[in-house]
């Protein structure tokens, strides 16, 4: 598992669009598996679950991106999972880290 957290002084909808664009264009095997958008007590929440094939690990990895915010600021948490082939221990996390880097590198610019 790999994790990334960051705050932005940008509207929620702007961050959501950027995340979708970056992840889906960052790998030819990336797909949006599920999404949910809702507002609760005036605060918006957007959840995106992406998946892609990891050549390094010869398996599929997933990334859950949760974004909470409003028209002025957004908090993002991204967590990857599924990159190991072992039964009892996590042998490699290369695929998870690589998938997360697709997002973190783009958002750092």
C-alpha positions as CSV (number, residue, x, y, z in Angstrom):
1,X,0.0,0.0,0.0
2,X,1.2,3.5,-0.8
3,X,-0.5,6.7,0.3
4,X,-0.5,10.4,-0.6
5,X,-2.2,13.3,1.1
6,X,-2.4,16.9,0.0
7,X,-4.4,20.1,0.3
8,X,-5.1,22.5,-2.6
9,X,-6.4,26.1,-2.7
10,X,-8.6,25.0,-5.6
11,X,-12.2,24.2,-6.0
12,X,-13.2,20.6,-5.6
13,X,-14.5,20.2,-9.1
14,X,-11.2,21.5,-10.5
15,X,-9.2,18.9,-8.6
16,X,-11.6,16.1,-9.5
17,X,-11.2,16.9,-13.2
18,X,-7.4,17.0,-13.0
19,X,-7.2,13.7,-11.1
20,X,-9.4,11.9,-13.6
21,X,-7.4,13.3,-16.6
22,X,-4.0,12.5,-15.1
23,X,-4.8,9.0,-14.0
24,X,-6.7,7.9,-17.1
25,X,-4.1,9.4,-19.5
26,X,-1.1,8.2,-17.5
27,X,-1.5,4.5,-18.5
28,X,-3.1,2.8,-21.4
29,X,-4.6,0.1,-19.1
30,X,-6.0,2.6,-16.5
31,X,-9.7,2.6,-16.0
32,X,-12.2,4.3,-13.7
33,X,-13.9,1.4,-11.9
34,X,-16.3,3.4,-9.7
35,X,-17.2,6.9,-8.6
36,X,-19.4,8.7,-6.1
37,X,-20.1,12.4,-5.7
38,X,-22.2,13.9,-2.9
39,X,-22.6,17.0,-0.7
40,X,-23.1,16.7,3.0
41,X,-23.7,19.8,5.1
42,X,-22.4,22.0,2.4
43,X,-19.1,20.1,1.9
44,X,-18.6,18.2,-1.3
45,X,-17.0,14.7,-1.5
46,X,-15.8,12.9,-4.6
47,X,-14.5,9.3,-4.5
48,X,-12.8,7.7,-7.5
49,X,-11.5,4.2,-7.8
50,X,-9.1,3.5,-10.6
51,X,-7.4,0.3,-11.7
52,X,-4.6,-0.6,-14.0
53,X,-2.3,-3.4,-15.0
54,X,1.1,-3.4,-13.4
55,X,3.8,-4.7,-15.7
56,X,6.3,-4.7,-12.9
57,X,4.2,-6.9,-10.7
58,X,2.3,-8.8,-13.4
59,X,-1.0,-8.0,-11.7
60,X,-3.6,-5.3,-11.3
61,X,-3.4,-2.5,-8.8
62,X,-6.2,-0.2,-7.6
63,X,-6.1,3.4,-6.4
64,X,-8.8,5.0,-4.4
65,X,-8.8,8.8,-4.5
66,X,-11.1,10.7,-2.0
67,X,-11.4,14.4,-2.3
68,X,-13.3,16.7,0.1
69,X,-13.8,20.4,-0.5
70,X,-15.8,23.3,-1.6
71,X,-15.4,26.2,-4.1
72,X,-12.2,27.4,-2.4
73,X,-10.2,24.5,-1.1
74,X,-9.8,20.7,-1.4
75,X,-8.2,17.9,0.6
76,X,-7.1,14.8,-1.3
77,X,-6.2,11.3,-0.1
78,X,-5.0,8.7,-2.5
79,X,-4.3,5.1,-1.5
80,X,-3.1,2.3,-3.8
81,X,-3.5,-1.5,-3.1
82,X,-3.2,-4.9,-4.7
83,X,0.4,-4.9,-6.1
84,X,1.7,-8.0,-4.3
85,X,1.5,-11.7,-5.5
86,X,2.4,-13.3,-2.2
87,X,0.0,-15.2,0.0
88,X,1.0,-14.1,3.5
89,X,3.4,-11.2,3.1
90,X,3.6,-8.3,0.7
91,X,6.6,-9.1,-1.5
92,X,6.6,-6.1,-3.8
93,X,4.8,-2.8,-3.9
94,X,6.4,-1.5,-7.1
95,X,3.2,-1.4,-9.0
96,X,1.3,0.4,-6.3
97,X,4.1,3.0,-5.9
98,X,4.3,3.5,-9.6
99,X,0.6,4.0,-10.0
100,X,0.5,6.5,-7.2
101,X,3.5,8.4,-8.8
102,X,1.4,8.9,-11.9
103,X,-0.9,11.1,-9.8
104,X,1.7,12.6,-7.4
105,X,4.1,13.8,-10.1
106,X,1.3,15.5,-12.0
107,X,-0.2,17.2,-9.0
108,X,3.2,18.4,-7.8
109,X,3.6,20.6,-10.9
